[in-house]
């Protein structure tokens, strides 16, 4: 069975403006597994197609600064992905 992003909790940019993909830096089946201790990433993000998955922010008040190698620090938060009908 292929991997599905459906009901996965993901760490992604708050200001995500990629029209085609959610750029995912960490994911988990449990929301609490992603915390503000996840604040630096040096690898390329995983991609999930926006035409297949909607992203809903878990806690609108919670976001934190994350540094990306070769890029400025950006604000990220936890979202849950759901398959679109």
N, C-alpha and C positions, 0 to 999 in steps of 0.2 A: 504494500500500500504506500503510495507516495506521501510525502510530508505535507501537512496542511497547517496553515497559519490560523485557522479558525479557532477562536477562543484562546489564543495565545496572548500573554502579556508581553509587551515589547517596550524597549527604551528607544525613543526616537526624538528627533528635534521638535521643539514646540512650533517653530516657524517653518516647518517642512514645506518647501515650495516645488518639489519635484512633481511634475504633472503625471508621471507614469508609475512611480514606485514609492512605497514606504521604505525608507532607509533605516534598517533595524540594527542597532549596535549590541543589544542583548535581548534574549527572550527566555521565557519560562512559562510553565503551566501554572505557577503560583505567583500572584502579584507581589507578595512580600519578598520574593527572591531578588527583586531589583530594587536597589536602594541608592541613596546619595553617595554611598561609598564607591559606586560605579561611576567614577568621574574622570577616567582617562582611557582612550582607546587608540591603539596604533594600527589596527587592522581595518580593512575595507568592510563596510556594512553589508549585511544580508539584504536582499531585496524581496519585497512582496508587492505584487501588482495591485495598483489602486483600482483597476477595473474589476478585480475579484474580491477585494477586502476593504471594508470600511474601518476606520480607526476612531475609537471613542476614548477620550482622556479619562483616566480613572479618578484623579483628584485634581480639579482645576487649580487649586491653590498651591499644589506642590510641583515645583520645578527646580532644577539645580544646574549649575554651571558644569560643563563637561569639556575637557580639552581633547582635541583631536590632533593627531600628529600631522604637522604641516599645515594646519588650519587654526584659525582663532578659536577661542573658547565660545561655545554655543550653549544655549539653554535647552535642556531635555527634560522629558517627563515620561511617566508610564502610561501607555495606552493599551487597550484591548482590541485585537483585530477580530472582525466578524465577517464571514463570507457573505457577499451580496447575493440577493436572489437572482 
